Amino acid sequence: MAAPSRRKLGCAAVGAALLAFLIWFVSYFFAFGDGWDSQGGANFWCLKTDLPSVPNGDGWVVTGHWTDCDTLAKDSVTYIYLHRADQPDRSYSLILRYDGDDPEVRWTDPTHVRIAARHVSDVDKQVIRLWTITITYDLEFSASTPPP
């Protein structure tokens, strides 16, 4: 039996290298890229929609967005931030992350904000005080999801 030609070995090596790169790229994207972005950034699989900003008139604002991801399973997450009006939202200003209906945000006074939402499930971040602002929640949980 004759040994494989150099050309066949070269094609096999290139094919193996391309396959290895593809596996690495997909793994890296999901593990470290925007595929699992804790801040809910838009990417190839996720659409990001901003929610209306709600200022308190004293330099603070509640902002938010939700992501709608269509990967293997449909996933929608809402992100709510509290920060100075002249600053962008950051990971440290994230006060609520959940799956559910859009929130209703209302300042009761310059240092207290109330956030309400219906059909809530999968709350994985909920802050009750940030800087000088107190946050209260009125979350109506889905029947199958107990409160945190």
Rosetta blueprint (number, residue, H / E / L):
1 M L
2 A L
3 A L
4 P L
5 S L
6 R H
7 R H
8 K H
9 L H
10 G H
11 C H
12 A H
13 A H
14 V H
15 G H
16 A H
17 A H
18 L H
19 L H
20 A H
21 F H
22 L H
23 I H
24 W H
25 F H
26 V H
27 S H
28 Y H
29 F H
30 F H
31 A H
32 F H
33 G L
34 D H
35 G H
36 W H
37 D L
38 S L
39 Q L
40 G L
41 G L
42 A L
43 N L
44 F L
45 W L
46 C E
47 L E
48 K E
49 T E
50 D E
51 L E
52 P E
53 S E
54 V E
55 P E
56 N L
57 G L
58 D L
59 G L
60 W E
61 V E
62 V E
63 T E
64 G E
65 H E
66 W E
67 T E
68 D E
69 C E
70 D E
71 T L
72 L L
73 A L
74 K E
75 D E
76 S E
77 V E
78 T E
79 Y E
80 I E
81 Y E
82 L E
83 H E
84 R E
85 A L
86 D L
87 Q L
88 P L
89 D L
90 R L
91 S H
92 Y H
93 S H
94 L E
95 I E
96 L E
97 R E
98 Y E
99 D E
100 G L
101 D L
102 D L
103 P L
104 E E
105 V E
106 R E
107 W E
108 T E
109 D E
110 P L
111 T L
112 H E
113 V E
114 R E
115 I E
116 A E
117 A E
118 R E
119 H E
120 V E
121 S E
122 D E
123 V E
124 D E
125 K E
126 Q E
127 V L
128 I L
129 R E
130 L E
131 W L
132 T L
133 I E
134 T E
135 I E
136 T E
137 Y E
138 D E
139 L E
140 E E
141 F E
142 S L
143 A L
144 S L
145 T L
146 P L
147 P L
148 P L
